[in-house]
């Protein structure tokens, strides 16, 4: 890697670090809320059931892809 590439990479990294630091410093926490497990379960299985199912399908597809890529011969399933 040349010196110019390293300098550009360092500038970009510092910019991202600065944005991250500013977002953390300006983060304000409100009053603590007490969320119980039944409240979370109701939200997942009643209010957000479609998003939950889409996420399950996406994770299953990524699992199949990971198994396919991890095979030594890279052959058919």
Secondary structure, 3 states (H helix, E strand, C coil): CCHHHHHHHHHHHHHHHHHHHHHHHCCCCCCCCCCCHHHHHHHHHHHCHHHHHHHHHHHHHHHHHHHHHHCCCCCCC
